[in-house]
């Protein structure tokens, strides 16, 4: 399907890839549920080099989701889902992964990750060091709506209580009230200030062998 712009609950939703726009919107809206999407200007586009990346600009509500056309599926998506552990002054986190079956699921994960960053800001929470929470929010969408499984570093399924152990919904509950007060974004507004959180990438390295 060619690039297309449509308005639903979003200020704007642009799909600049060959993926089907209606399918993307259905998956995203289903996964988002009752979380507010109003005020968001979303662009799905092809990545230049990385497997995937995402960025959320808090001041303008713009979310960019980038997915590489070179990615082969099934694709092992590495995450920050595991609990952080420490011992003798050192800390580490096991690498949990989710094997996404197609680019639609990869887009959904990245979007939901960025959406949670947006919800954190709308709820007036501290936006720093929220990568693990965002990954858990995104992982829930893949597990609950698409039946995917979280795997540990040995490709063994992980019990849900080992990765879904935070009250993610309660943490950003105030975002519902913020959405009710938020005016529509002016399409003529200035370009977003590049002061958002760093883009996520499939940048995790295998843990040291002695951990």
MOSUL-V646498 format. One record per residue. N is the residue number from 0. OMEGA is omega in degrees with one decimal (999 if undefined). BURIAL is I if it has 9 or more other C-alpha atoms within 8 Angstrom, else O. Layout:
[[N OMEGA BURIAL] [N OMEGA BURIAL]]
//
This chain:
[[0 -179.0 O] [1 178.4 O] [2 -174.9 I] [3 175.8 O] [4 177.8 O] [5 176.5 O] [6 175.0 O] [7 174.0 O] [8 -178.4 O] [9 167.1 I] [10 177.4 I] [11 175.4 I] [12 -178.4 I] [13 174.9 I] [14 -177.8 I] [15 179.8 I] [16 177.4 I] [17 179.5 O] [18 -178.4 O] [19 -175.5 O] [20 -179.0 I] [21 178.9 O] [22 177.7 O] [23 -178.6 I] [24 179.8 O] [25 -179.7 O] [26 -177.4 I] [27 -177.8 I] [28 177.2 O] [29 -178.7 O] [30 -179.0 I] [31 178.6 I] [32 -177.8 O] [33 176.6 O] [34 -174.9 O] [35 175.0 O] [36 179.8 O] [37 -178.9 I] [38 -177.9 I] [39 175.9 I] [40 -169.7 I] [41 175.8 I] [42 174.3 I] [43 -176.8 I] [44 178.6 I] [45 177.4 I] [46 179.4 I] [47 -176.1 O] [48 -176.3 O] [49 177.0 I] [50 176.4 I] [51 173.2 I] [52 178.2 I] [53 179.8 I] [54 175.7 I] [55 176.8 I] [56 -171.7 I] [57 -173.3 I] [58 -175.8 O] [59 -178.2 I] [60 180.0 I] [61 176.0 I] [62 175.9 I] [63 175.9 I] [64 -177.8 I] [65 -179.9 I] [66 -177.0 I] [67 176.8 I] [68 -177.7 O] [69 -175.3 O] [70 177.1 O] [71 -178.5 O] [72 0.7 O] [73 -173.5 O] [74 178.7 I] [75 -177.4 O] [76 -178.6 I] [77 -171.5 I] [78 174.2 I] [79 -174.1 I] [80 -172.9 I] [81 174.8 I] [82 172.9 O] [83 -179.2 O] [84 -179.1 O] [85 178.1 O] [86 177.4 O] [87 175.9 O] [88 178.7 O] [89 175.4 O] [90 178.8 O] [91 178.7 O] [92 177.6 I] [93 179.9 I] [94 172.6 I] [95 -179.0 I] [96 174.6 I] [97 -179.2 I] [98 179.0 I] [99 -171.4 I] [100 -177.1 O] [101 -178.2 I] [102 178.5 I] [103 178.3 O] [104 177.5 I] [105 175.9 I] [106 -179.0 I] [107 179.8 I] [108 -177.6 I] [109 179.6 I] [110 -178.2 I] [111 175.2 I] [112 -179.2 I] [113 177.7 I] [114 -179.8 I] [115 173.8 I] [116 179.1 I] [117 179.8 I] [118 177.1 I] [119 179.8 I] [120 -179.7 I] [121 178.4 I] [122 179.5 I] [123 173.7 O] [124 174.4 O] [125 -175.2 O] [126 -177.9 O] [127 173.4 O] [128 179.1 O] [129 -176.7 O] [130 -178.3 O] [131 177.8 I] [132 -178.9 I] [133 176.5 I] [134 -179.5 I] [135 177.6 I] [136 179.8 I] [137 180.0 I] [138 178.4 I] [139 -179.7 I] [140 -179.2 I] [141 -179.3 I] [142 -174.4 I] [143 -174.2 O] [144 -176.7 O] [145 172.9 O] [146 179.5 O] [147 -174.6 I] [148 175.1 I] [149 -177.8 I] [150 176.0 I] [151 -175.6 I] [152 177.1 I] [153 179.4 O] [154 177.1 O] [155 178.9 O] [156 -177.9 O] [157 176.4 I] [158 -175.0 O] [159 -177.9 O] [160 176.4 O] [161 178.6 I] [162 -179.9 I] [163 -172.1 I] [164 179.6 O] [165 175.7 O] [166 -176.5 O] [167 -178.8 O] [168 179.9 O] [169 -177.9 O] [170 -177.2 I] [171 -177.4 I] [172 -178.8 O] [173 179.2 I] [174 177.4 I] [175 -179.7 I] [176 179.2 O] [177 -179.1 I] [178 -179.4 I] [179 -178.8 O] [180 -170.4 O] [181 175.5 O] [182 177.2 O] [183 179.3 O] [184 177.1 I] [185 -178.0 O] [186 -179.6 O] [187 -178.4 O] [188 -179.8 O] [189 178.4 O] [190 -177.6 O] [191 175.5 O] [192 -176.4 O] [193 -178.9 O] [194 179.8 O] [195 178.8 I] [196 177.8 O] [197 178.3 O] [198 176.1 O] [199 177.0 I] [200 176.1 I] [201 -165.8 I] [202 -176.3 O] [203 177.6 O] [204 177.6 O] [205 179.6 O] [206 176.9 I] [207 -175.3 O] [208 -177.0 O] [209 -179.8 O] [210 999 O]]
//
